[in-house]
Amino acid sequence: MTRQIRFNAFDMNCVAHQSSGMWRHPQDQSWRYKDLSYWTDLAKLLERGTFDGIFIADVLGTYDVYGGSNEAAIRHGAQVPVNDPILLVSAMAAATEHLGFGITAGTAYEHPYPFARRMSTLDHLTKGRVGWNVVTGYLPSAARNMGHEDQLEHDDRYDVADEYLEVLYKLWEGSWEDDAVIRDRESGVFTDPAKVHEIGHRGKNFTVPGIHLSEPSLQRTPVIYQAGASPRGIRFAAGNAEAIFVASSTKAGLKATVSRIRDALEAAGRDRYSAKIYTLLTIITDETSEKAHAKHRDYLSYASEEGALVFMSGWMGIDLSQYDLDEPIGNVKSNAIQSTVANFQEANEDGSEWKVRDIAKLGAIGGLGPFVVGSPSEVADHLQEWVEDTDVDGFNLAYAITPGTFEDVVEFIVPELRRRGAYPDEYVEGSLRQKLHGRGDRLPEEHLGAGFRYRADA
């Protein structure tokens, strides 16, 4: 039986996202990120292509590791200026019926109590199409802007995230019983107070005594996304994540990461396939292979390798401006995204060491993931090969230019995969969780969060 491939779009409320310099391309529209129509039109396009959703990244600081300053980031437009991702979702949801929305928000600098209400509100307004990409932070500048001298150590940030999720599960799953809201016009009772419960949380990092302010939404807990592939990140994902984003420049590296994640899910008492795993990829395609490669050459003439090193320095927590371009990064320790550093300490596809120059060329279009260039048939062959060989579920698609890259995927790749029986013809009805996993709108019983549901006999 042919395995179905899933697509997710990867974007950010800024210019060019991970393809620094591509905003200069005459066909790129990412500079319109400030216009609501840019986002609603993109949402409609993705829904036309039956994408699972759009994953909207975010940062709360600037990339100032490269050169010890944010000057290069500001000059290249490297995720600055950047606007809030959450405020886009209601408009995109109103323009679509099925598309899911994965919103990035961190656990380091916002209290979980107001965040719980914000996500419940969006789950109500979207009729259950919201997911939350849980991040623990990686930019020291974000910590400083929030009044801290520096960010916590990598694993300590996950310890905070564990408690953050515990508070949220108590609010979303345990504060309101399903039948608490009765709306009885005759008695004048809107909600039965006996069925709304204070959570009484007092922990190391957070104290939340009261009730959740929102009545239960369709999913209660939004679909939990997670993107950390370090050992601590995988342990966190094993208990919480329902969709996991990974990035690997080699097939061997991706296969190993996917295997570690599935083993961890199983060790946590969950099914190996209880989380959908998407890997980062940029597709450059056209009617023919010749046209696709010509398009790629055109894109490269606009890409900024220095801009790529600005990103890579921030993601790795290493100032790559201090290295010679033909020097490998060596055995260094990172307090940023540890899996990114590990990727570039492994051998390249050809067995050679990753040099700083190689990292810059890889990251110039689409960021940390590889890109594939070719005709619809060639690209489809590549996608099916990666899914079969690595056990990944689908692809988190970055762009070279927008909406052009996504238009090409919808026009050329989706029909080709459908002809092969490898891509869905239509959406499953229901919430984002139901669309992804087919097991209903709420967290399954074996999920960590389900253990915080209110039970009268508890």
C-alpha positions in Angstrom: 0.0 0.0 0.0 1.3 3.4 -1.0 2.1 5.6 2.0 0.4 8.9 2.2 2.6 12.0 2.3 1.6 15.0 4.4 2.5 18.7 3.8 2.7 21.5 6.3 3.7 25.1 5.3 6.4 26.9 7.3 6.3 30.7 7.5 6.7 33.5 9.9 5.2 37.0 10.3 8.3 38.7 8.8 10.1 39.1 5.6 11.7 36.1 3.8 11.6 33.9 6.9 14.6 31.5 6.5 15.6 32.5 3.0 17.6 35.6 3.8 18.0 37.9 0.8 15.2 36.4 -1.2 12.9 39.4 -0.4 14.9 41.1 -3.2 13.5 38.7 -5.8 10.9 40.6 -8.0 8.4 37.8 -7.5 8.7 37.5 -3.8 5.8 38.9 -1.8 7.0 38.3 1.7 7.5 42.0 2.2 3.7 42.2 2.3 3.7 40.3 5.7 2.0 43.4 7.2 -1.0 43.0 4.9 -3.9 40.8 6.1 -4.7 39.8 2.5 -1.2 38.3 2.2 -2.1 35.8 4.9 -5.7 35.1 4.0 -4.7 34.5 0.3 -1.9 32.2 1.5 -4.3 30.2 3.7 -6.7 29.7 0.8 -3.8 28.5 -1.4 -2.6 26.0 1.1 -6.2 24.7 1.7 -6.5 24.3 -2.1 -3.5 22.0 -1.8 -4.9 20.1 1.1 -2.0 21.0 3.4 -2.4 19.9 7.0 -1.7 23.4 8.2 0.6 26.4 8.3 3.2 26.4 11.0 4.0 30.0 12.0 7.4 30.5 13.7 8.3 33.3 16.0 11.2 34.8 18.0 11.2 37.4 20.8 14.7 38.7 20.2 17.2 39.5 17.4 19.9 37.3 16.0 22.9 39.0 17.5 25.4 36.1 17.9 27.0 36.6 14.5 29.6 39.3 14.8 28.5 39.9 18.4 25.8 42.3 17.2 22.4 42.4 15.6 23.6 44.8 12.9 23.8 42.1 10.2 20.4 40.7 11.1 18.8 44.1 10.8 20.6 44.8 7.5 19.5 41.6 5.9 16.0 41.5 7.3 16.8 38.3 9.1 13.5 37.8 11.1 13.5 41.4 12.0 11.2 43.3 11.8 8.8 40.6 13.0 5.2 40.8 14.0 3.1 38.6 16.4 1.9 35.3 14.9 -1.2 34.7 17.0 -3.0 37.7 15.7 -3.1 36.3 12.2 -5.0 33.1 12.9 -8.6 34.4 13.3 -8.4 36.0 9.8 -6.9 33.0 8.1 -9.4 30.7 9.8 -12.3 32.9 8.6 -11.0 32.5 5.0 -10.8 28.7 5.2 -12.7 25.6 6.4 -10.1 22.9 7.1 -6.5 24.3 7.3 -4.8 23.9 10.7 -2.7 26.6 12.4 0.4 25.8 14.4 1.3 28.8 16.5 4.8 29.2 18.0 4.8 30.5 21.6 7.5 30.1 24.2 7.4 28.8 27.8 10.2 31.0 29.1 8.7 34.5 29.2 4.9 34.5 29.4 2.9 33.2 32.3 0.8 30.2 31.4 -2.5 31.6 32.8 -3.2 34.3 30.2 -1.8 32.1 27.5 -4.3 29.3 28.3 -7.2 31.7 27.7 -5.7 33.0 24.4 -5.4 29.5 23.0 -8.8 28.5 24.1 -10.2 31.5 22.5 -8.6 30.6 19.2 -9.7 27.0 19.5 -13.3 28.3 19.8 -13.0 30.7 16.9 -11.4 28.2 14.6 -13.7 25.3 15.6 -10.8 23.2 16.8 -8.1 23.9 14.2 -5.4 25.2 16.5 -2.1 23.7 17.4 0.6 25.1 19.7 4.3 24.8 18.8 6.0 24.6 22.2 9.4 26.3 22.2 11.7 26.9 25.2 13.8 29.6 23.5 17.3 29.8 22.1 18.1 33.5 21.6 20.0 35.2 24.5 18.7 38.6 23.2 15.2 37.4 24.0 16.2 36.7 27.6 17.8 40.1 28.0 14.8 41.8 26.6 12.6 40.1 29.2 14.8 41.3 32.0 17.1 38.4 32.5 20.9 38.4 32.2 20.9 35.3 30.0 18.6 32.4 29.2 18.6 29.3 31.4 20.7 26.3 30.5 19.2 24.2 27.7 17.9 21.3 29.8 16.7 23.7 32.6 14.5 25.4 30.0 12.8 22.1 29.4 12.2 21.6 33.1 10.3 24.9 33.1 8.4 23.8 30.1 7.4 20.6 31.9 5.7 22.6 34.6 4.3 25.1 32.1 2.5 22.2 30.4 1.3 20.8 33.7 -0.4 24.1 34.5 -2.0 24.3 31.1 -3.2 20.7 31.2 -4.8 21.4 34.5 -6.6 24.5 33.1 -7.6 23.0 29.8 -8.4 19.5 30.8 -9.4 19.6 34.5 -10.9 22.9 35.4 -14.3 22.7 33.6 -16.4 19.5 33.4 -17.9 18.8 30.0 -21.4 19.7 31.1 -20.6 22.7 33.3 -22.2 25.2 30.9 -25.9 24.6 31.0 -27.4 27.9 29.7 -30.7 27.4 31.5 -32.8 30.5 30.6 -35.6 29.6 33.0 -33.4 29.3 36.1 -31.0 32.0 35.0 -28.0 29.7 35.4 -25.4 29.9 32.7 -22.8 27.7 34.3 -23.1 25.2 37.2 -20.5 26.4 39.8 -20.2 22.9 41.2 -18.7 21.7 37.9 -16.0 24.4 37.6 -12.9 23.6 39.6 -9.9 25.6 40.8 -6.6 23.9 39.8 -4.7 24.8 43.0 -1.3 24.6 41.3 1.8 25.5 43.3 5.1 24.6 41.8 8.7 25.6 41.5 8.1 28.2 38.8 4.3 28.9 38.8 1.5 29.4 41.2 -2.0 29.2 39.8 -4.8 28.7 42.3 -7.9 29.5 40.3 -10.1 28.3 37.5 -9.6 28.5 33.8 -11.4 31.6 32.4 -12.6 29.9 29.2 -15.2 27.2 28.9 -14.0 24.1 27.1 -13.3 24.4 23.4 -13.7 21.6 20.9 -10.2 20.2 21.4 -9.7 21.6 25.0 -6.0 21.2 24.6 -4.7 22.5 21.2 -2.7 20.0 19.2 0.8 20.0 20.7 3.6 20.6 18.3 7.3 20.4 19.2 10.6 20.9 17.3 13.4 19.9 19.6 15.5 16.9 18.7 18.1 16.9 21.4 17.9 14.1 24.0 16.1 16.4 26.4 13.8 17.7 23.6 12.9 14.2 22.5 12.1 13.2 26.1 9.8 16.2 26.3 8.2 15.3 23.0 7.6 11.7 24.0 5.2 12.8 26.7 3.6 15.8 25.0 4.0 16.1 21.3 1.3 15.1 18.7 3.2 16.6 15.8 7.0 16.9 15.7 9.1 19.0 13.4 12.7 17.9 12.6 15.4 19.2 10.3 18.3 17.1 8.9 20.5 17.8 5.9 21.1 14.1 5.3 18.8 11.1 4.9 20.9 9.0 7.3 20.6 11.7 10.0 16.9 12.0 9.5 16.4 8.3 9.7 18.3 8.1 13.0 16.3 11.1 14.5 13.0 9.6 13.5 13.9 6.3 15.0 14.9 7.9 18.3 11.7 9.8 18.5 9.5 6.7 17.8 11.4 4.7 20.3 10.9 7.5 22.9 7.2 7.6 22.2 6.9 3.9 22.8 9.0 4.1 26.0 6.6 6.7 27.2 3.7 4.3 26.8 2.4 5.7 23.6 2.1 4.2 20.1 5.2 4.7 18.0 3.1 6.5 15.4 1.1 8.7 17.9 3.0 11.8 16.7 3.2 12.9 13.1 6.8 13.7 12.2 7.5 16.4 9.5 11.0 17.1 8.2 12.0 20.5 6.9 12.4 20.8 3.1 12.3 23.4 0.3 10.9 22.3 -3.1 12.0 24.1 -6.3 10.0 22.8 -9.2 8.5 23.6 -12.6 7.0 21.9 -15.6 10.4 20.4 -16.6 13.6 19.7 -14.9 15.4 22.2 -17.0 13.0 25.0 -16.0 13.3 24.0 -12.3 17.1 24.2 -12.4 17.0 27.5 -14.2 14.6 28.7 -11.4 17.1 27.5 -8.8 20.0 29.3 -10.4 17.9 32.5 -10.5 17.1 32.2 -6.8 20.7 31.7 -5.9 21.6 35.0 -7.5 19.4 36.7 -4.8 20.2 34.5 -1.8 22.4 35.9 1.0 25.0 33.6 2.5 26.0 36.1 5.2 22.3 36.3 6.1 22.3 32.5 6.3 25.2 32.6 8.7 23.4 35.1 10.8 20.6 32.6 11.2 22.9 29.6 11.7 24.9 31.5 14.4 21.7 32.2 16.3 20.4 28.7 16.0 23.7 27.1 17.0 24.7 29.7 19.6 28.1 30.0 17.9 29.5 33.1 16.2 30.4 31.7 12.8 31.9 35.1 11.8 34.9 33.9 13.9 35.6 30.9 11.6 37.3 30.7 8.3 34.8 29.7 5.6 36.7 26.5 4.9 36.9 25.5 8.6 34.6 22.9 10.3 32.9 24.0 13.5 34.6 21.3 15.5 33.5 19.9 18.9 31.7 22.8 20.5 29.0 23.0 23.2 25.8 24.9 22.5 23.2 26.4 24.8 20.9 27.2 21.8 19.5 24.5 19.5 21.7 21.5 20.3 20.4 19.3 17.5 21.4 21.9 14.9 25.0 21.8 16.1 24.9 18.0 16.1 23.7 17.9 12.5 26.8 19.8 11.3 29.2 17.7 13.4 28.1 14.6 11.5 29.4 13.8 8.0 27.8 15.3 4.9 26.1 13.0 2.4 29.4 12.5 0.6 31.2 11.7 3.8 33.1 15.0 4.1 33.1 17.3 7.1 30.7 20.3 7.1 32.6 23.5 6.5 31.2 26.9 7.4 31.0 27.7 3.6 28.8 24.5 3.2 26.6 25.6 6.1 26.1 29.0 4.5 25.2 27.6 1.1 22.7 25.1 2.6 21.1 27.8 4.8 20.8 30.5 2.1 17.5 29.0 0.8 15.1 27.4 3.2 17.2 27.4 6.3 18.3 24.2 8.1 16.6 21.7 5.8 17.8 20.4 2.4 16.1 21.5 -0.9 15.1 19.4 -3.9 15.2 20.7 -7.4 13.5 19.0 -10.3 10.4 18.3 -12.4 7.2 17.2 -10.6 8.0 13.5 -11.3 11.6 13.9 -10.0 10.5 15.7 -6.9 7.7 13.2 -6.2 10.3 10.4 -6.5 12.5 12.1 -4.0 9.6 12.7 -1.5 8.4 9.1 -1.7 12.0 7.8 -1.3 12.6 9.9 1.8 9.3 8.8 3.4 10.0 5.1 2.7 13.6 5.2 3.8 13.4 7.4 6.9 9.9 6.6 8.2 9.0 10.3 8.3 5.3 11.2 7.9 5.6 14.3 5.8 7.4 17.6 5.1 7.4 21.0 6.7 7.8 23.1 3.5 9.9 26.2 3.7 10.0 28.6 0.8 12.5 30.3 -1.5 9.9 32.9 -2.5 6.3 33.3 -1.4 3.7 32.6 -2.5 5.6 31.3 -5.5 7.1 28.2 -3.9 3.8 27.2 -2.4 2.0 27.9 -5.7 4.4 25.5 -7.5 3.9 22.8 -4.9 0.1 23.1 -5.3 0.2 23.3 -9.1 2.8 20.6 -9.8 3.7 18.4 -6.9 0.2 17.8 -5.3 -1.3 16.5 -8.6 1.7 14.3 -9.3 1.5 12.7 -5.8 -2.2 12.2 -6.1 -1.7 10.4 -9.4 0.5 8.0 -7.5 -2.1 7.6 -4.7 0.4 9.2 -2.3 -1.5 12.3 -1.3 -5.0 12.9 0.1 -7.7 14.0 -2.4 -9.7 15.8 0.4 -9.7 16.7 4.0 -11.1 14.6 6.8 -13.9 16.4 8.6 -13.4 17.5 12.2 -10.8 19.2 14.4 -7.1 19.4 13.6 -6.4 16.6 16.0 -9.0 14.4 14.2 -7.6 15.3 10.8 -4.1 14.3 11.9 -4.8 11.2 13.9 -8.4 10.1 13.3 -9.0 9.4 17.0 -11.4 12.2 17.9 -11.1 15.8 19.0 -9.7 15.4 22.5 -6.3 14.1 23.7 -6.2 10.3 23.7 -6.2 8.6 27.1 -2.5 7.5 26.9 -1.4 11.1 26.4 0.3 12.8 29.4 -2.3 15.6 29.4 -5.2 13.3 29.7 -4.1 12.4 33.2 -5.1 15.9 34.3 -8.8 15.5 33.4 -11.3 16.1 36.1 -12.6 12.9 37.6 -15.2 13.0 40.3 -13.7 9.9 42.0 -10.2 11.2 41.9 
